[in-house]
Amino acid sequence: MKRVFMVVAVVTVSLVFVGAAFAAGQAHQNTGCGLGTMLFKGNADNSVVLQTFQATTNGIYGNQTFGITTGTSDCAQPKNFVSNQQLNEFMVANMDNLARDIAQGRGETL
């Protein structure tokens, strides 16, 4: 039993160090934006523990979605909320048929 516990402990510690090696300098990319990212901004780049605090704080307070929508909390606001490019292309290609079907009150394009 002690041997199994020791193996699990060694594997866990190894994974933490491997994760820290890959996460170095990428705290903002790993945890995203939000209150947790702002609170631990300069300290979390080389610390898995602080990145965990960032992610946990962002998750608990749920302010990431608000920040993404409004462009606050160190989040970049998307340029387009919804992309309707396919709808616009369909409308341009089928404008005559659509106008005729609207006038009739029924039709395939409605």
Secondary structure, DSSP 8 states (H G I E B T S, - for coil): -HHHHHHHHHHHHHHHHHHHHHHTT-HHHHH-SSHHHHHTTTT-TT-HHHHHHHHHHHHHHT-HHHHHHHT-TT----S-SS--HHHHHHHHHTHHHHHHHHHHT--S--
